[in-house]
């Protein structure tokens, strides 16, 4: 019983016998197979139907031998490429923007938060828009400034923004990014 699973595998050991039998069967039905060496000089396969004449190869179904048509097609293709490039250049590119929520932390509870917010908003860059802000209690009477801004990714980096804000050493202890979302 253990050898029963090999019953069907015997076919693969004697496959050459089956291939030869299949070849003989189809040769009886269709005639002997032609080898690639019996092709004609012009590269066309000889007709398989007896008594059929070979047709003239004047008709080229896959392309043209005439230079004029090729030049015309190339000229049309170039015109279309120029039109496509002109349309493509007219469209404005997509501007990648991000919404950033910053946590600006003061030194202590005696820091003037209104003056700190004024200093933070005084940072101006191309591609930077300041949004809403609020004071969030941290503990022991200390509040941090949470301020929203929208930046263009190509023009303003978060590192540059943090460096500019931390330049106000009298008011700002540190700046953290609380949230960063792509728009």
LODRENFI-471478 format. One line per field, with one value per residue: x, y, z of N, C-alpha, C in turn; residue number from 1. Coordinates in Angstrom, 1 decimal. Atoms other than C-alpha are relative to their C-alpha. Layout:
BEGIN
n_east = [X,...] .
n_north = [Y,...] .
n_up = [Z,...] .
ca_east = [X,...] .
ca_north = [Y,...] .
ca_up = [Z,...] .
c_east = [X,...] .
c_north = [Y,...] .
c_up = [Z,...] .
nuro = [NUM,...] .
END
This chain:
BEGIN
n_east = [0.8,-0.9,-0.5,1.1,-0.1,-0.9,0.6,0.1,-1.4,-0.6,0.2,-1.1,-1.2,0.1,0.6,-0.5,0.9,1.2,-0.3,-0.2,1.3,0.8,-0.6,0.4,1.4,0.3,-0.6,1.0,1.1,-0.4,-1.2,-1.3,-0.3,-1.1,-1.1,-0.2,-0.9,0.7,0.6,-0.4,-1.1,0.4,0.3,1.4,0.2,0.7,1.4,0.3,1.0,-0.6,0.5,0.1,-1.1,-0.5,0.4,-1.1,-0.1,0.0,0.7,-0.7,1.0,-0.5,-0.7,-0.2,-1.4,-0.2,-0.6,0.9,1.0,-0.7,-0.3,1.3,0.4,-0.9,0.3,1.3,-0.3,-0.7,1.0,0.8,-0.8,-0.1,1.3,0.1,-0.9,0.6,1.1,-0.5,-0.7,1.0,0.6,-0.8,-0.3,0.6,-0.9,0.2,0.1,0.1,0.5,-0.9,0.4,-1.2,0.1,-1.1,0.0,-0.8,-1.0,0.7,1.4,0.0,-0.3,1.2,0.5,0.5,-1.2,-0.6,0.8,-0.3,-1.3,0.2,0.6,-0.9,-0.8,0.7,-0.7,0.8,0.6,0.4,1.2,0.3,1.4,0.6,-0.9,0.7,-0.9,0.4,-0.7,-0.9,0.0,-0.6,0.3,-0.7,0.8,-0.7,0.7,0.3,0.3,0.1,-0.5,0.0,-1.3,-0.3,-1.1,-1.2,-0.6,-0.3,-0.2,0.3,-1.3,-0.2,1.1,-0.3,-1.2,0.4,0.8,-0.9,-0.9,0.6,-0.4,0.6,1.3,0.2,-0.9,-0.1,1.1,0.3,1.1,1.1,0.7,-0.5,1.0,-0.1,1.2] .
n_north = [-1.2,-1.1,-0.4,-0.3,-1.4,-0.1,0.6,-1.1,-0.6,0.9,-0.8,-1.0,0.7,0.5,-1.1,0.1,0.9,-0.6,-1.1,0.6,0.4,-1.2,-0.5,0.8,-0.2,-1.2,0.1,0.7,-0.8,-1.2,0.2,-0.2,-1.4,-0.5,-0.6,-1.4,-0.1,0.0,-1.3,-0.5,-1.0,-1.3,0.1,0.4,1.5,0.5,0.3,1.3,0.5,0.3,-0.6,-1.4,-0.8,-1.0,-1.4,-1.0,-0.7,-1.4,-0.6,0.1,-0.2,-0.4,-1.3,-0.6,-0.2,-1.3,-1.0,-1.1,0.3,0.0,-1.3,-0.7,0.5,-0.6,-1.4,0.0,0.4,-1.1,-1.1,0.4,0.0,-1.4,-0.5,0.6,-0.7,-1.4,0.2,0.4,-1.1,-1.0,0.4,-0.2,1.2,0.2,-0.5,0.8,-0.8,0.7,-0.7,0.3,-0.5,-0.1,-0.2,-0.9,0.1,-1.1,0.4,0.1,-0.5,-1.5,-0.5,-0.7,0.9,-0.9,-0.5,1.2,0.3,-1.0,0.3,1.2,-0.5,-0.9,0.8,0.0,0.7,0.2,1.3,0.3,-0.7,0.3,0.2,-0.2,0.4,0.1,0.3,1.3,0.1,1.2,0.3,-1.0,-1.4,-0.2,0.3,0.1,-0.6,0.9,-0.9,0.7,-0.7,0.7,-0.3,0.7,0.9,-0.4,-1.3,-0.1,1.3,-0.1,-0.4,-1.4,-0.6,0.2,-0.9,-1.4,-0.3,0.1,-1.1,-0.9,0.7,-0.6,0.5,1.4,1.0,1.1,0.1,1.4,0.2,0.9,0.7,-0.3,0.7,-0.4,-0.5] .
n_up = [0.0,-0.1,1.3,0.9,0.4,1.1,1.2,1.0,0.2,1.1,1.3,0.2,0.2,1.4,0.8,1.4,0.8,0.3,1.0,1.4,0.5,0.4,1.3,1.1,0.2,0.7,1.3,0.8,0.3,0.7,0.8,-0.8,-0.5,0.7,-0.8,0.3,1.2,1.3,0.3,1.2,-0.1,-0.5,-1.4,-0.2,-0.1,1.2,-0.3,-0.4,0.8,1.2,1.2,-0.2,0.5,-0.9,0.3,0.0,-1.3,0.2,-1.1,-1.3,-1.0,-1.3,0.0,1.3,0.5,0.6,-0.9,-0.1,-1.0,-1.3,-0.4,-0.3,-1.3,-1.0,-0.2,-0.7,-1.4,-0.7,-0.2,-1.1,-1.2,-0.4,-0.5,-1.4,-0.9,-0.2,-0.9,-1.3,-0.7,-0.4,-1.3,-1.2,-0.7,-1.3,-1.1,-1.2,-1.2,-1.3,-1.2,-1.2,-1.3,-0.8,-1.5,-0.3,-1.5,-0.6,-1.0,-1.3,0.0,0.1,1.4,0.6,1.1,1.1,0.7,0.6,1.2,1.0,0.5,0.8,1.2,0.8,0.9,1.3,1.1,1.2,-0.1,-1.4,-0.4,-1.4,-0.3,-1.4,-1.1,-1.3,-1.1,-0.5,-1.3,-0.1,-1.4,-0.9,0.5,1.3,1.2,1.3,1.2,1.2,1.1,1.2,1.2,1.2,0.7,1.3,-0.3,0.7,-0.4,-1.5,-0.7,-1.5,-0.8,0.1,-0.8,-1.4,-0.3,0.0,-1.2,-1.2,-0.1,-1.0,-1.2,-1.2,-0.1,0.4,-0.5,1.0,1.0,0.4,0.9,-0.6,1.1,1.3,1.0,1.4,0.5] .
ca_east = [0.0,2.9,4.0,0.5,1.3,4.0,1.6,1.0,4.7,5.6,4.3,7.1,9.8,8.7,7.7,9.9,7.7,4.6,6.1,7.2,3.7,2.1,4.4,3.6,-0.1,-0.1,2.2,-0.4,-3.1,-1.2,1.7,5.4,6.5,8.8,12.1,13.2,15.8,13.1,12.1,12.3,15.0,12.9,12.1,8.4,7.2,6.1,2.3,0.9,-1.9,-1.0,-1.5,-1.5,0.6,2.9,1.7,3.9,5.3,4.6,2.2,3.9,1.4,3.7,5.3,6.3,9.4,8.8,10.9,8.3,5.7,8.2,9.3,5.7,4.9,8.0,7.0,3.4,4.8,7.1,4.2,2.1,4.9,5.4,1.7,1.7,4.7,3.0,-0.1,1.9,3.9,0.7,-0.6,0.6,2.4,0.9,2.3,2.9,1.8,1.9,0.0,2.2,1.1,4.0,4.4,6.5,7.6,8.6,11.3,9.0,5.6,6.7,7.4,5.1,3.1,1.6,5.1,6.3,3.4,4.2,7.8,6.8,4.5,7.2,9.0,8.1,9.2,8.0,5.6,4.7,1.3,0.5,-2.8,-4.7,-2.9,-3.9,-2.3,-2.3,-1.5,1.5,1.7,2.7,1.1,3.2,1.5,2.8,1.9,0.3,0.4,-0.7,1.0,0.8,4.1,5.0,7.3,9.7,10.2,10.1,11.6,10.7,14.4,14.6,11.3,12.4,15.8,14.1,11.7,14.4,16.4,14.1,16.1,14.5,11.1,11.4,13.0,12.2,10.0,8.4,6.3,3.0,1.4,2.5,-0.1,0.3,-2.3] .
ca_north = [0.0,2.3,2.2,3.0,6.8,6.1,4.5,7.9,8.9,6.1,8.4,10.9,8.2,7.0,10.4,10.0,7.1,9.1,12.1,9.8,8.3,11.7,12.9,9.9,10.4,14.0,13.2,10.7,13.3,16.4,15.0,15.1,18.2,20.5,21.6,25.2,24.5,24.0,27.7,29.6,32.1,35.2,34.0,33.1,29.7,27.5,27.0,24.0,23.7,21.7,23.4,26.9,29.6,31.8,35.4,38.4,40.1,43.6,44.3,45.1,44.7,45.7,48.9,51.0,51.0,54.5,57.2,59.9,58.3,57.7,61.3,62.5,60.2,61.5,65.1,64.5,62.8,65.7,68.2,66.2,65.9,69.7,70.3,67.9,69.6,73.0,71.7,70.1,73.3,75.4,73.4,74.5,71.8,70.4,72.2,69.9,71.5,70.4,71.4,71.6,72.0,73.3,73.2,76.3,75.9,78.9,79.0,79.5,80.6,84.3,84.4,86.8,84.5,87.3,88.6,85.0,84.5,87.8,86.8,83.4,85.1,87.5,84.7,85.2,83.0,82.5,79.6,79.9,80.9,81.1,79.9,79.7,79.4,78.6,78.3,74.8,74.3,72.0,72.1,74.2,77.3,76.9,77.1,76.2,77.9,75.6,77.3,76.0,76.8,75.7,75.4,74.6,71.6,72.8,76.2,75.7,72.9,72.1,72.4,75.9,76.8,75.4,77.3,80.6,80.3,79.2,82.3,84.2,82.8,85.2,83.6,80.2,77.2,74.6,73.9,70.5,69.3,68.0,67.1,67.0,66.3,66.4,68.4] .
ca_up = [0.0,0.6,-3.0,-4.4,-4.5,-7.0,-9.6,-11.3,-11.0,-13.5,-16.3,-15.7,-15.7,-19.2,-20.6,-23.7,-24.8,-24.5,-26.4,-29.3,-29.5,-29.5,-32.3,-34.4,-33.9,-35.1,-38.0,-39.2,-39.1,-40.3,-42.2,-41.2,-39.2,-41.1,-39.7,-39.6,-42.4,-45.0,-44.9,-48.1,-48.9,-48.2,-44.7,-45.2,-44.2,-47.1,-47.4,-45.7,-48.1,-51.2,-54.6,-53.0,-54.7,-52.8,-52.7,-53.4,-50.3,-51.5,-48.6,-45.4,-42.5,-39.7,-40.9,-43.9,-46.0,-47.3,-45.7,-46.3,-44.1,-41.3,-41.4,-41.4,-38.4,-36.5,-37.2,-36.0,-32.9,-32.1,-32.5,-30.1,-27.6,-27.7,-27.2,-24.2,-22.7,-23.1,-21.3,-18.6,-17.9,-17.6,-14.7,-11.3,-9.4,-6.3,-3.2,-0.3,3.0,6.6,9.7,12.8,16.4,18.5,22.3,23.3,27.0,29.1,31.7,34.7,35.9,35.9,32.1,30.3,28.0,25.9,25.1,24.4,21.9,20.3,19.9,18.4,15.9,14.9,13.2,9.5,6.6,3.1,3.3,7.0,8.2,12.0,13.3,16.6,19.9,23.5,26.9,28.3,32.1,32.7,36.5,39.5,37.8,34.7,31.3,27.9,24.6,22.0,18.7,15.3,12.0,8.4,6.4,2.8,3.0,0.4,1.9,5.7,7.7,11.3,12.4,11.1,12.7,16.1,15.9,15.1,18.0,20.5,19.7,22.1,25.1,27.6,27.1,25.5,27.2,24.5,21.5,20.8,18.0,19.4,16.1,12.5,9.7,6.0,4.2] .
c_east = [0.9,0.5,-1.1,0.1,0.9,-0.5,-0.1,1.4,0.7,-0.1,1.3,1.4,0.1,-0.6,0.5,-0.8,-1.3,0.2,0.2,-1.4,-0.9,0.4,-0.4,-1.5,-0.3,0.7,-0.9,-1.1,0.4,1.1,1.3,0.2,1.2,1.0,0.2,0.9,-0.7,-0.8,0.5,1.0,-0.5,-0.5,-1.4,-0.1,-0.8,-1.5,-0.2,-1.1,0.5,-0.7,-0.2,1.2,0.5,-0.3,1.2,0.1,0.1,-0.7,0.7,-1.0,0.5,0.8,0.2,1.4,0.3,0.5,-0.9,-1.0,0.6,0.4,-1.3,-0.5,0.9,-0.4,-1.3,0.3,0.7,-1.0,-0.8,0.7,0.2,-1.3,-0.3,0.8,-0.5,-1.1,0.5,0.6,-1.0,-0.6,0.9,0.3,-0.7,1.0,-0.3,0.1,-0.2,-0.6,0.8,-0.6,1.3,-0.3,1.2,-0.1,0.8,1.0,-0.7,-1.4,0.0,0.3,-1.3,-0.4,-0.5,1.2,0.7,-0.8,0.3,1.4,0.0,-0.6,0.8,0.9,-0.8,0.9,-1.0,-0.5,-0.5,-1.2,-0.4,-1.5,-0.4,1.1,-0.8,1.1,-0.5,0.8,0.9,0.0,0.7,-0.2,0.7,-0.9,0.9,-0.8,-0.1,-0.4,0.0,0.6,-0.1,1.3,-0.1,1.3,1.3,0.7,0.4,0.2,-0.3,1.3,0.2,-1.0,0.4,1.2,-0.4,-0.8,0.9,1.0,-0.5,0.3,-0.6,-1.4,-0.2,1.1,0.2,-1.2,-0.1,-1.1,-1.0,-0.7,0.5,-0.9,0.3,-1.4,-0.1] .
c_north = [1.3,0.5,0.4,1.5,0.2,-0.5,1.1,0.6,-0.7,0.7,0.8,-0.8,-0.5,1.1,0.0,-0.9,0.6,1.2,-0.6,-0.5,1.1,0.6,-0.8,0.2,1.3,0.0,-0.8,0.9,1.2,-0.1,0.2,1.5,0.5,0.7,1.4,0.2,-0.1,1.3,0.5,1.1,1.3,0.0,-0.4,-1.5,-0.5,-0.3,-1.4,-0.6,-0.4,0.7,1.5,0.8,0.9,1.4,0.9,0.7,1.5,0.7,-0.3,0.4,0.7,1.3,0.4,0.1,1.4,1.0,1.2,-0.2,0.0,1.4,0.8,-0.5,0.6,1.5,0.2,-0.3,1.1,1.1,-0.4,0.0,1.5,0.5,-0.6,0.7,1.4,-0.1,-0.3,1.2,1.0,-0.3,0.3,-1.3,-0.1,0.4,-0.8,0.9,-0.9,0.9,-0.4,0.6,0.0,0.3,0.9,0.1,1.2,-0.4,-0.2,0.6,1.5,0.5,0.6,-0.7,0.8,0.5,-1.2,-0.3,1.0,-0.2,-1.2,0.4,0.9,-0.7,-0.1,-0.6,-0.1,-1.5,-0.4,0.9,-0.5,-0.1,0.3,-0.5,0.0,-0.3,-1.2,-0.1,-1.3,-0.5,1.1,1.4,0.3,-0.4,0.0,0.6,-1.1,0.9,-0.9,0.8,-1.0,0.4,-0.7,-0.8,0.3,1.2,0.1,-1.3,0.2,0.3,1.5,0.8,0.0,0.9,1.4,0.3,-0.1,1.1,1.0,-0.7,0.6,-0.6,-1.5,-0.9,-1.0,0.0,-1.5,0.0,-1.0,-0.8,0.5,-0.8,0.6,0.5,-0.4] .
c_up = [0.0,-1.4,-1.0,-0.5,-1.1,-1.4,-1.0,-0.3,-1.1,-1.3,-0.2,-0.2,-1.5,-0.9,-1.5,-0.9,-0.4,-1.0,-1.4,-0.5,-0.4,-1.3,-1.2,-0.3,-0.8,-1.4,-0.9,-0.4,-0.9,-1.0,0.8,0.3,-0.8,0.9,-0.4,-1.3,-1.3,-0.3,-1.3,0.2,0.6,1.4,0.3,0.1,-1.2,0.4,0.4,-0.8,-1.4,-1.2,0.2,-0.5,1.1,-0.5,0.0,1.3,-0.1,1.2,1.3,1.1,1.3,-0.1,-1.5,-0.3,-0.5,1.1,0.3,1.1,1.4,0.4,0.4,1.4,1.1,0.2,0.8,1.5,0.8,0.3,1.2,1.3,0.5,0.6,1.4,1.0,0.4,1.0,1.4,0.8,0.5,1.3,1.2,0.7,1.3,1.1,1.2,1.3,1.2,1.1,1.2,1.2,0.9,1.4,0.3,1.5,0.5,1.1,1.4,0.0,0.0,-1.4,-0.5,-1.3,-1.2,-0.8,-0.7,-1.3,-1.0,-0.7,-1.0,-1.3,-0.8,-0.9,-1.3,-1.0,-1.2,0.1,1.4,0.3,1.5,0.1,1.4,1.0,1.3,1.1,0.7,1.4,0.0,1.5,0.8,-0.5,-1.3,-1.1,-1.2,-1.1,-1.0,-1.1,-1.3,-1.2,-1.2,-0.8,-1.3,0.2,-0.7,0.5,1.5,0.6,1.5,0.8,-0.1,0.8,1.5,0.4,0.1,1.3,1.3,0.1,1.0,1.4,1.3,0.4,-0.2,0.5,-1.1,-0.9,-0.4,-1.0,0.6,-1.0,-1.3,-1.0,-1.3,-0.5,-1.5] .
nuro = [1,2,3,4,5,6,7,8,9,10,11,12,13,14,15,16,17,18,19,20,21,22,23,24,25,26,27,28,29,30,31,32,33,34,35,36,37,38,39,40,41,42,43,44,45,46,47,48,49,50,51,52,53,54,55,56,57,58,59,60,61,62,63,64,65,66,67,68,69,70,71,72,73,74,75,76,77,78,79,80,81,82,83,84,85,86,87,88,89,90,91,92,93,94,95,96,97,98,99,100,101,102,103,104,105,106,107,108,109,110,111,112,113,114,115,116,117,118,119,120,121,122,123,124,125,126,127,128,129,130,131,132,133,134,135,136,137,138,139,140,141,142,143,144,145,146,147,148,149,150,151,152,153,154,155,156,157,158,159,160,161,162,163,164,165,166,167,168,169,170,171,172,173,174,175,176,177,178,179,180,181,182,183] .
END
